[in-house]
Amino acid sequence: MSKKYVYLFSEGNGSMRELLGGKGANLAEMTSLGMPVPHGFTVTTEACTRYYEDGKTIAPEIEAEIFEFVSKLEALAGKKLGDKENPLLVSVRSGARASMPGMMDTILNLGLNDEVVEGIAKLTQNPRFAYDTYRRFIQMFADVVAEVPKEYFERAIDLMKQKKGVKQDTELDADDMKQLVEQFKALYKGHIGRDFPTEPKVQLMESVKAVFRSWDNPRAIYYRRQNGIPSSWGTAVTVQMMVFGNMGNDCGTGVAFTRNPATGEKKFFGEFLVNAQGEDVVAGIRTPQSIDELKQLMPEVYDQFLEIATRLERHYKDMQDMEFTIERGKLFMLQTRNGKRTAQAAMKIACDLVDEGLITEEQAVLLVDPSQLDAFLHDQFNPAELKRAKILATALPASPGAACGQVVFDAETAKEWVAEGKKVILVRLETSPEDIEGMHISEGILTVRGGMTSHAAVVARGMGICCISSCGDITIREGEHCFEVDGLIVNEGDYISLDGSTGRVYLGKISTVGAGLSGDYSRLMGWADKFRKLQVRANAETPADAAQAYKFGAEGIGLVRTEHMFFDEQKIKAVREMILAKTQTQRQKAVDKMHVMQREDFIKVFEAMQGQPVTIRLIDPPLHEFLPKEGENLEALAAELETTPAALEKAIVELHEVNPMMGHRGCRLAVSYPEIAKMQTEAIIEAAITVTEAHKDWRFVPEIMVPLITDLKELKYIKGIIVAAAEAVLKAHDSDLKYMIGTMVETPRAALLADEIATEADFYSFGTNDLTQMTFGLSRDDAASYLGSYYDKKIFDFDPFATLDLRGVGQLIERATELGRSVKPNLKLGICGEHGGDPASVEFCHKVGLNYVSCSPYRVPIARLAAAQAAIKFPRD
Amino acid sequence: MSKKYVYLFSEGNGSMRELLGGKGANLAEMTSLGMPVPHGFTVTTEACTRYYEDGKTIAPEIEAEIFEFVSKLEALAGKKLGDKENPLLVSVRSGARASMPGMMDTILNLGLNDEVVEGIAKLTQNPRFAYDTYRRFIQMFADVVAEVPKEYFERAIDLMKQKKGVKQDTELDADDMKQLVEQFKALYKGHIGRDFPTEPKVQLMESVKAVFRSWDNPRAIYYRRQNGIPSSWGTAVTVQMMVFGNMGNDCGTGVAFTRNPATGEKKFFGEFLVNAQGEDVVAGIRTPQSIDELKQLMPEVYDQFLEIATRLERHYKDMQDMEFTIERGKLFMLQTRNGKRTAQAAMKIACDLVDEGLITEEQAVLLVDPSQLDAFLHDQFNPAELKRAKILATALPASPGAACGQVVFDAETAKEWVAEGKKVILVRLETSPEDIEGMHISEGILTVRGGMTSHAAVVARGMGICCISSCGDITIREGEHCFEVDGLIVNEGDYISLDGSTGRVYLGKISTVGAGLSGDYSRLMGWADKFRKLQVRANAETPADAAQAYKFGAEGIGLVRTEHMFFDEQKIKAVREMILAKTQTQRQKAVDKMHVMQREDFIKVFEAMQGQPVTIRLIDPPLHEFLPKEGENLEALAAELETTPAALEKAIVELHEVNPMMGHRGCRLAVSYPEIAKMQTEAIIEAAITVTEAHKDWRFVPEIMVPLITDLKELKYIKGIIVAAAEAVLKAHDSDLKYMIGTMVETPRAALLADEIATEADFYSFGTNDLTQMTFGLSRDDAASYLGSYYDKKIFDFDPFATLDLRGVGQLIERATELGRSVKPNLKLGICGEHGGDPASVEFCHKVGLNYVSCSPYRVPIARLAAAQAAIKFPRD
């Protein structure tokens, strides 16, 4: 049997989203509920996929099937497409599996031509309506199918109004409309070189193709990437009998929500226009009326609509967003879907629906989109001020939040100005580890280069500081203390505002408002914590970040990046002394200084986490990151370090690497300089002893983590150093503190040999940033410049550094999990890359059976919610 | 039953190498053949492994077992260890599974103390012999077991000779020796703080431990790495009753080969010393006599030895290297093993043994070590001149051969001087693609940085040019046109000579001799070609390299690196114009120029390969490699390219990448700039049409290869471009030429998804250089600086860029092979990394079932031989 590509509304139902798209499935569902839905049919998403497979053509058998369903529709409607006496007009609308509002195309009033329009005029006794509808159709078809710019048609209408001396479209009469139709047809022919198609079946097939095509327009591609929708899904096409809201004052059209989508308040919310078609609402030519006014104007229609809306909400167990049309006093439902809403509204609606007994707590947890929490948890701009603000540029929303401050161009100035009580925005070409301190005290960070996972982005997210990256529109003028954007100069000290949730850079000051973590939020997160199986930890190394993570519900720290603890002025000096040491004695002296600093830092972080587990990663980056960049002024630094600029320069050159990401870093440093691993272990164990002696009730077990392992023998060697150092400290303190030693799995080789390596590891933490880089051979610092082509050409659907690549990187994680647990069933497994806070990736971690995810503090609530949703959707154990 | 750790010679045989080591197994074998072997036993390699596992101690049960076998040995010998009347003395010698001559330690004459020495003196009536033997023992034990430097003892002997006014050790009498013994014991105590051990069993156990320990001495580790011997094997220890070649003039000791190891000539070859112990031969105190003279001195012993030697050669079916001792006219065999030999000798011996009917052709193929061919195929220095030459430095032998020329420090000067008829050696900190032309015309290349797989090394091997890399001993003085080594200044224009096979840099001129590819070589390679299953291709892009590869027996080209074709002055200009183009028109103009050049280049390469298959890889490196480096003088270049230095600088900055190896390169360039892939395809197809029209009998099928693929959709997109371009050319030429489109598998992700990707690929070529980099996360350009620590600490046994990492990278290749063939059983599979010419890696490729390996032209014969050996050892099909 050949595949069925077309379904009548009466043949489908709400569960067939994959095949019929959201719109088609919901129209079918409403039909089966006996609601007033105009007849129609849906061409499936599979037909769309076929269209692309067949080189953007519709196969003859699918065309034949569509025509067969046109006949069925004609029978149901009692009208015929192209019939002069009793013509059927249809709408042709897109509808993907996931809602993509406004991203794809729609054609209304299809079926009109010079003869049919006369039939409509006669039938309705309303020639103005008939010709108005006809000109609307030509205009829309020309725009969507033939890509004739809308402006040409708008201009023709404007000229006609001038000629007639009127202001409103509604003031034009039937003859004017008839003239416009002729002008529009001429415009069409002028642009396309062919007559406007008069045959309704041709109109229909061209329109179906146009909707299929619109699946791949740039804004749809962008929307999909932002929302993680695969490009392989395709859109369905719904063909539905037209009903008319523009046939007189007993007609109308509107949009309504069952609850307020901004606040979540349980109050019918929406607007409508009398005597109008849907496009008029969108176009904003007339100001729509509140849905409440419909009650006065058409009380029976209002009551019927309210009853249907209430039924739909109870049926779908969620707030509904509906489109309706009233034709000569009769209500028709054209669409219903679960409504988009703000994070606040989502949480209130979820809690209210539980209180109303409509849904369970599990269902409530599933109702809130975790990624929406991101903006909610950060400060946001005052909406009123935001509307008036001038947008300077739009770039990657690298770390959410709202920030306002005076522009500075380097970390030193940032520190000076903040010390004077100013608030600053750090604007850099790109940031480097040296900037850390300046970043920490800035309100926000704006970089010209770098993607979502550049240094600036990762660090800013970790700190919960707003960041916009890859802002190529601005040009920093070196030496002039200003940047230029579109001919405008912004000087050091000028105020700008950053919205890290949208990527918009504004000129001037905008005030911000904070978020509350109680009420609906805390109720919902309580349910989430009850259901989830994954633990959620945070990546943090400063006491402030750790405290923030604890406040956001982190159950431990999954990643302390010890190198970050050295990026302040005093501490980095000790590291530099170590790097530049010429003798073993000098080196040891520097390492001893580092030892004291590390111990104090660890004590603070352990204290902040209140006895919860903390995973400390041994120093990871290549040592050159601790030195100034090549070409910088080295005189002062050399003096401070009691060496010569030449010696400093030599060290910089010697440590230079062609590909530092695959260079002398991670555990390779511990192999070259065992004294560093030894010192870090001592500091960790000493700090843990101090903390557990102060808090006798804590059962704190520090977890020491070795980065970048590729081989069992490598881990064995370093473990030897760690165990020797730890046991010596324990013996000296007569302590029986327990500690664990584990490793990052962040090279493909470690994943492939995870059974061997597990024999020496107490836990694995998947470092998915590096694992993604190496699995793809893709440098995350450089990828931003060309990944755009990959999205445009539909090669990548999403950024693999933001959402885990399940088939490649995920395959390695699954394999390593199986291998590791095959030799050590209780091996503790977690993930600590940027992906730990990405909902789709969290779902994968749950399914694979990891023990925890670890993410930046501000993403902890997101991960908690995503983990709960995964546990509800995919029960395990 | 507990494991047996000790075997009498009579319990073992020649097949037990893994357990008994080469020496132990062969002594057992000779014993079983009834040859005169002094009694003894062997402590197994497993005992050595246990020793390391147990933290460098010998477990009590193993010690007990050793003592049990001492008793057995005493019974066989009829003497007792430590017995004053009839003492047993033994030797304690190392012996690994693979021969590691001179790398580990030996102790002779063990069992002596102040009482035993008196017994020996009485028994032999030869006090001088007894005390000479005793002082030898103390000296050797102190050196090997206690690490007291030998020099101290040598000095004591020298002082004694001065005192006595004699020149030769032999002129010292028994009393002198007795005095020396006392001095030696005092020296021992002075250094160690303990008395010299008098208990023979203590001496024995200390010596066994010392031999175990010597498995891990630096020279053994280095030797293993050079020869691909795993550090996990361990050494056996052979304890054997001493026989004495130094008891008088009816005694002697020597070493002999059954054939000449330098030439392969079938003539008994060796030397011996009358009245001496083995160490005297090594020490070179007296000049040994030729083995021929033994015939005159001791005709019966000579005849017996000749008979044994002949029997051993027939038994082992290979040339033997034997050690023997004559004690009072009686011959004892102390060792036999397959002898080390030169490449020439190896080939002659293999052919002769076939002619003598002793071995089959298969066995002959197995007799020659493929890696020995490397030096053989290149020019070599005149040995006589070499001996007298001054060694300036020794570094990595990156590309074999012998080269002599005048020092130059940049490619420009190289070109100028060569144009004047000079021969030059290019000395650089490191090379870059810009240097290619200068490298090509140089006699040899010497770099300060970079490992075996640095740019210089890879390119030089490809060109068959001698190269020594990582020569940190020399310091190039920028701007002074000279380099310094150990205080010596070598100026531009001075002559130096490089031996790329040993890594030695010599001062001055040394003349060279070439190799002949006929005779035994061509006979042996003919057999190899008959047996091997793997095809062997070459990596080549110039007509000269292609012709060289063809001459060396390549069956096609597995990798044309098209970017190398642009690294000459004229051509790089077109590439730079393309990169700097501001408009589509400018870009197309530059691409058109490149098109013409590429077509001509391809025609030449295809012609050189005589119709054999050629795989052309689309342009691979990041575009910045075609631009001058940051900071260079850009004025002239900017003028030439009709742009400004600022614009050039901007392009350089924009193209800069943090990790270029994982950056905008490979197929990512084709995604960003489809016009380049299109142009290259057109040039390939046009060239193929030209060549096949000129040679109607060639069935030439060009293979177009897409690099750095990570995803099916990526390949599909690029394949679309290639197919469209190719079909258009074919149509325009009305040609029915066939072509193939395949991909590199060089990212872990491509290997993991090899089933999907195979649906669109005609062939896979494993790019093991990149695959190794990404699987380990190890940058091959940077690794040299820290891999040393990895060898020293026994984490890595070998360089994964030289020998394929079978467990990690190999696992990915195996998996990709299975996955790829599961969807496309005839998928053609090859490898084109540096590993294609490494014998161990070739064996792996054979086992996995690849179709071909591709390597640099000079390694083609090595790969052919290695492939044949793999096919003989591991039959497939």
Interface residues (C-beta under 8 A of the other chain):
Chain A: E657 V658 N659 P660 M661 M662 G663 H664 R668 V671 S672 L708 T710 D711 K713 E714 Y717 E746 T747 P748 R749 L752 L753 D770 Q773 M774 T775 F776 G777 L778 S779 D781 D782 A783 S785 Y786 S789 Y790 K793 K794 I795 F796 D805 R807 G808 V809 Q811 L812
Chain B: E657 V658 N659 P660 M661 M662 G663 H664 R668 V671 S672 L708 T710 D711 K713 E714 Y717 E746 T747 P748 R749 L752 L753 D770 Q773 M774 T775 F776 G777 L778 S779 D781 D782 A783 S785 Y786 S789 Y790 K793 K794 I795 F796 D805 R807 G808 V809 Q811 L812
